[in-house]
Amino acid sequence: MPRPEVSLVIPIYNEEEVLPQLDERLTKLLKTLGEDCETVFVDDGSKDRSLELLRVMVAREPRYRVISFARNFGHQRAITSGMDAARGKAIVVMDADLQDPPEVVVEMLAKWREGYDVVYGRRRSREGETWFKLVSARLFYRLFALMIPIEVPLDTGDFRLMSRRVVVAMRELRETHRFVRGLVAWVGFKQTAVEYDRAARAAGETKYPFRKMIAFAFDGIASFSILPLRLATYLGLLVGAASVLYAVTAIITHFGFHATVPGWTTTVVLMSALSSVQLIVIGVLGEYVGRIYEEVKGRPLYIVGERIRHRKPRKRVKTADFGSAFSPGDAGQNDVDASVSGTDARSTHR
């Protein structure tokens, strides 16, 4: 089968409300791109009717196919699965909520044809988001840039185009706690930006509440930086220095001014501060040790439950002995591969 020019990778999780609009926008985009493209939907264990709607979409459109996870494995692993399965010369990752306009893909392809290996979407503005989300996102990207040794573009998400050789390089990186936009920056190659205005979510609710945002932010920092461990060391040194200064002050006060050093309150405050520092340091160490534990187990990143692709109806076949025979496949029937094995964390894919 010839390799398509473009592959669109779209992770799906409980997106039944937005899928009809997404299908409509993708249909328009595919008309622009032509026949030489494919769209890979990755259903990340949706609990609503998303998979059912995807089956209908695949039955109608031969350029659609679906990978359905056995359970929810997370957004970043869904992106990874789509990249593993994508066959295109250029692979575009985008979310299903239509905050990242599919029409921008045309601009990305123009940059790719100029010779760029990675074309990422940079948000010029962000509609429909609270001031807290805007401020926290802005602070995270800048803090992240300060803490890691590689250059990650500011104000960008996972919406980006990657050339085939970038995706092949990414398939070598099978770490458990994934931060895809950081991995893309890490592999390097020639990169550029396309600016766009990020729209409000077309329908449904965000899949990244505050709790998940914090966890995702720490995953990104811990995956690319050991600075939190160094900060824990610096904090310990700072508290140690403060303790020495306090001891010197107490001695001078006692012997120089023959005054009684206040005891109970100061002791309680110092003990509380030191205990807090110890717990923070232990917590930071625990986060990194936990990531080591997850990595050494070597489990697959995801488990595929089904692979669904379009299947053309077969024609009636005339036979000499039995008259006419009709194939078991009806019009628009899907080809479903029920599988219990996914991508192994140690395997590579070309």
DAFENJO-V575189 format. One record per residue. N is the residue number from 0. OMEGA is omega in degrees with one decimal (NA if undefined). Layout:
n = <N | N>
omega = <OMEGA | OMEGA>
This chain:
n = <0 | 1 | 2 | 3 | 4 | 5 | 6 | 7 | 8 | 9 | 10 | 11 | 12 | 13 | 14 | 15 | 16 | 17 | 18 | 19 | 20 | 21 | 22 | 23 | 24 | 25 | 26 | 27 | 28 | 29 | 30 | 31 | 32 | 33 | 34 | 35 | 36 | 37 | 38 | 39 | 40 | 41 | 42 | 43 | 44 | 45 | 46 | 47 | 48 | 49 | 50 | 51 | 52 | 53 | 54 | 55 | 56 | 57 | 58 | 59 | 60 | 61 | 62 | 63 | 64 | 65 | 66 | 67 | 68 | 69 | 70 | 71 | 72 | 73 | 74 | 75 | 76 | 77 | 78 | 79 | 80 | 81 | 82 | 83 | 84 | 85 | 86 | 87 | 88 | 89 | 90 | 91 | 92 | 93 | 94 | 95 | 96 | 97 | 98 | 99 | 100 | 101 | 102 | 103 | 104 | 105 | 106 | 107 | 108 | 109 | 110 | 111 | 112 | 113 | 114 | 115 | 116 | 117 | 118 | 119 | 120 | 121 | 122 | 123 | 124 | 125 | 126 | 127 | 128 | 129 | 130 | 131 | 132 | 133 | 134 | 135 | 136 | 137 | 138 | 139 | 140 | 141 | 142 | 143 | 144 | 145 | 146 | 147 | 148 | 149 | 150 | 151 | 152 | 153 | 154 | 155 | 156 | 157 | 158 | 159 | 160 | 161 | 162 | 163 | 164 | 165 | 166 | 167 | 168 | 169 | 170 | 171 | 172 | 173 | 174 | 175 | 176 | 177 | 178 | 179 | 180 | 181 | 182 | 183 | 184 | 185 | 186 | 187 | 188 | 189 | 190 | 191 | 192 | 193 | 194 | 195 | 196 | 197 | 198 | 199 | 200 | 201 | 202 | 203 | 204 | 205 | 206 | 207 | 208 | 209 | 210 | 211 | 212 | 213 | 214 | 215 | 216 | 217 | 218 | 219 | 220 | 221 | 222 | 223 | 224 | 225 | 226 | 227 | 228 | 229 | 230 | 231 | 232 | 233 | 234 | 235 | 236 | 237 | 238 | 239 | 240 | 241 | 242 | 243 | 244 | 245 | 246 | 247 | 248 | 249 | 250 | 251 | 252 | 253 | 254 | 255 | 256 | 257 | 258 | 259 | 260 | 261 | 262 | 263 | 264 | 265 | 266 | 267 | 268 | 269 | 270 | 271 | 272 | 273 | 274 | 275 | 276 | 277 | 278 | 279 | 280 | 281 | 282 | 283 | 284 | 285 | 286 | 287 | 288 | 289 | 290 | 291 | 292 | 293 | 294 | 295 | 296 | 297 | 298 | 299 | 300 | 301 | 302 | 303 | 304 | 305 | 306 | 307 | 308 | 309 | 310 | 311 | 312 | 313 | 314 | 315 | 316 | 317 | 318 | 319 | 320 | 321 | 322 | 323 | 324 | 325 | 326 | 327 | 328 | 329 | 330 | 331 | 332 | 333 | 334 | 335 | 336 | 337 | 338 | 339 | 340 | 341 | 342 | 343 | 344 | 345 | 346 | 347 | 348 | 349>
omega = <-178.2 | -179.1 | 179.0 | 178.9 | -173.9 | 171.2 | 172.8 | 179.1 | -174.6 | 175.0 | -176.9 | 171.9 | 179.6 | -176.2 | -177.1 | -178.3 | -174.9 | -175.2 | 177.1 | 177.8 | 177.7 | 179.1 | 179.7 | 179.8 | 178.9 | 178.3 | 177.5 | 179.6 | -179.2 | 175.1 | 178.5 | -177.1 | -179.1 | -174.5 | -171.2 | 179.4 | 178.6 | 175.8 | -179.7 | 174.0 | 177.0 | 179.4 | -173.6 | 177.5 | -178.3 | 179.7 | 178.2 | -176.3 | -176.6 | -177.6 | 178.2 | 178.2 | 178.6 | 176.9 | 179.3 | 180.0 | 180.0 | 179.4 | -178.2 | -171.8 | -178.1 | -179.5 | 175.4 | 165.7 | -171.4 | 167.6 | -178.3 | 179.4 | 176.9 | 175.3 | 178.4 | 178.8 | 176.9 | -174.3 | -176.2 | 177.0 | 175.1 | 175.6 | 179.6 | 179.2 | 178.0 | 177.9 | 176.3 | -174.7 | -175.1 | -176.8 | -172.7 | 173.5 | 173.0 | -177.1 | 179.9 | 176.4 | 178.1 | 178.4 | -175.2 | -171.7 | 178.4 | 170.6 | 173.7 | -171.7 | 177.6 | -178.3 | 179.3 | 179.9 | 179.5 | 177.3 | 178.9 | 179.3 | 177.7 | 177.7 | 178.7 | 179.6 | 173.6 | 176.4 | 179.3 | 179.6 | 178.2 | 175.6 | -176.5 | 178.0 | 177.3 | -175.8 | 176.9 | 176.8 | -177.1 | -179.2 | 172.0 | 180.0 | -177.3 | 179.2 | 179.1 | 179.8 | -179.3 | -178.1 | -178.3 | 178.8 | 179.5 | 179.3 | -178.3 | -177.0 | -179.9 | 174.8 | 178.2 | -179.9 | -180.0 | -171.1 | -175.0 | -176.7 | 179.8 | -178.6 | 176.6 | -177.7 | 179.4 | 173.5 | 176.9 | 176.0 | 179.6 | 179.3 | -176.2 | 172.6 | 177.0 | 176.5 | -177.6 | -175.6 | 174.7 | 179.8 | 176.9 | 177.1 | 179.4 | -178.8 | 174.9 | -174.8 | -173.2 | -179.5 | -172.7 | -180.0 | -167.9 | 173.7 | -165.6 | -177.4 | 175.3 | 178.3 | 178.4 | 177.2 | -177.1 | -176.8 | 174.9 | -173.7 | -175.1 | -173.6 | 176.4 | -175.3 | 168.1 | -177.4 | 179.7 | 176.8 | -177.2 | -177.2 | 173.2 | 178.9 | -175.8 | -179.6 | 177.5 | -177.6 | 178.4 | 178.6 | 178.6 | 172.6 | -173.6 | -178.3 | 179.4 | 177.5 | 179.6 | -179.9 | -179.9 | 178.8 | -179.9 | 175.4 | 180.0 | -178.6 | -177.1 | -179.2 | -172.8 | -175.5 | 171.5 | -178.6 | 176.1 | 176.0 | 178.1 | 177.6 | 176.5 | 176.6 | 179.5 | 178.7 | 177.1 | 177.6 | -179.7 | 179.0 | 176.9 | 178.1 | 178.5 | 178.7 | 178.1 | 178.9 | 179.2 | 179.1 | 178.2 | 179.0 | 179.7 | 179.6 | 180.0 | -179.7 | -177.0 | -175.0 | -177.5 | -176.3 | -180.0 | 178.7 | 178.0 | 178.8 | 176.0 | -168.7 | -166.2 | -176.3 | -179.0 | -179.8 | -179.3 | -179.6 | -179.5 | 179.7 | 178.3 | -179.8 | -179.5 | 178.5 | 178.7 | 179.4 | -180.0 | -179.8 | 177.8 | -179.7 | 178.5 | 178.6 | 178.3 | 177.0 | -180.0 | 178.2 | -179.8 | 177.8 | 177.4 | 177.4 | 174.7 | 179.5 | 179.3 | -177.3 | -173.3 | 177.5 | 174.5 | 179.1 | 176.0 | 178.8 | -178.4 | 175.9 | -179.6 | 176.8 | -179.0 | 168.5 | -173.4 | 177.0 | -179.3 | 177.6 | -179.7 | 177.4 | 178.6 | -178.3 | 174.4 | -177.3 | 177.0 | 177.8 | -177.0 | -171.6 | -169.7 | 179.2 | -179.2 | 176.5 | -179.1 | -177.6 | -178.3 | -177.8 | 175.5 | -179.8 | 176.7 | 179.6 | -178.9 | 173.7 | -174.2 | 176.9 | 178.7 | -174.2 | 176.6 | -179.8 | -179.6 | 179.5 | 179.5 | -175.3 | -178.3 | -176.1 | 176.6 | -175.3 | 177.5 | NA>
